[in-house]
Amino acid sequence: MSKLFFHNTHKGGLLMMFREANELSRKFLANPHQDKSFIERLKNNKSIDLRNNMITVDLGNGYEDIIPIDTNKKF
């Protein structure tokens, strides 16, 4: 989405248009998914729903492995 700005210049009072592209702003480039909810992003990614659907396995080195019980349960 882009915004349209109007700016009155000093030369003859001409009205000039300036377009700011949100897609190129620093804020958008830092987080391009800011206009989407977290659940919406998971649905678009076709992620497995791990809520009440996972087993954790202790690997013994301070890490755990998360394994889904039902891989067909998607958002």
N, C-alpha and C positions, 0 to 999 in steps of 0.2 A: 504494500500500500504506500502511496506517496502523498505528500501534502503539497498544496499549491499556495504560494505566498505572493502577495502583491506588494510592490515597493514603489513609492513615488520618488522619482529621481529629481535632481535639482535642475537638469537641463530641459527647460521648456515645460516642466510639469508633466512629462510623459509618464504614463503608468506602465511599468515593466513587470513581467511575470518571472518569478523564480520558482523552480520546482525542487523540493528537497526529497531525495529518495531515502525512505526509512531503511531500505534493504542495505544501504551502505553506511548507515550511522554506526558509531562505535557501540552504542547500546544494543543495537540489533545484532551486530557481529559478535558481541560478547555472549548473547543468549538469543539465538534465532527462534527459540520455541517459547518465548515469553507470552505470546498470545494464546497458547494452548494449555489446557489443564494437564496435570500429570497423568490422570486416567485416560484422557484422550490420546496422549502420546503413547501410552502402553497399548491401547486398542489399535492405533495405526501401525505399531511395530509387531502386532500379533504375538505379544508376549504371553508366556505361561503365567497363569494366576497362581501364585504361591501361597495365598492366604488359606490356611488350614489345608494345605496341599503339598507339604514338604517334609522331608526327613533330613536331619542334620547328622553328619558323620564327622566325629572328631579325628583329625589326621595325626594328632599327637605332636605336632610342631607349632602349636599356637593358632593353627588355621582350622577351619571347618569346611566341609564340602556340603553344599545344599543340593539335594536331589528331589525333583518333583515326583509325587506319587502318581498323578494322572497328567500326562503331557498333553492330553487333548483338552484340558480345561484352560481356555483362553479368556482374555478380557473381551 
